[in-house]
Amino acid sequence: MVWYIIKIVITASIIVVVSEISKRLPLLGSMIASLPLVSVLGMVWIFQETKETQKLIIHAEGTFWNVLPSLPMFLLMPWMMRKGVSFYLTLTAGILLTVILYLIMTKLLARMGMNL
């Protein structure tokens, strides 16, 4: 139980730090947010709890392929907001685009023999 609480505190702290830095220094906040901290922490938690390298391999490969369809969201959102579209509509559009691209990516990878 203590390990679970430690994981929550560390993970939540990263999110809070990024959001606080982003308020003052948006570029630095975005740079920190772009680091694969969540993925790295996920791999650390997986290894600490299972010691199974195969799970880490699957996690790392899956993360790579799943990051790709999420990237266009970070271009769509600023473009829409510059056009005057509200934040929540922009966020919704970004999420929908990501979901659609995830579905496309999953189907393409399945055709190539990879199932995520």
Secondary structure, DSSP 8 states (H G I E B T S, - for coil): -HHHHHHHHHHHHHHHHHHHHHHH-HHHHHHHHHS-HHHHHHHHHHHHHH--HHHHHHHHHHHHHHHGGGTTHHHHHHHHHHTT--HHHHHHHHHHHHHHHHHHHHHHHHHTT---
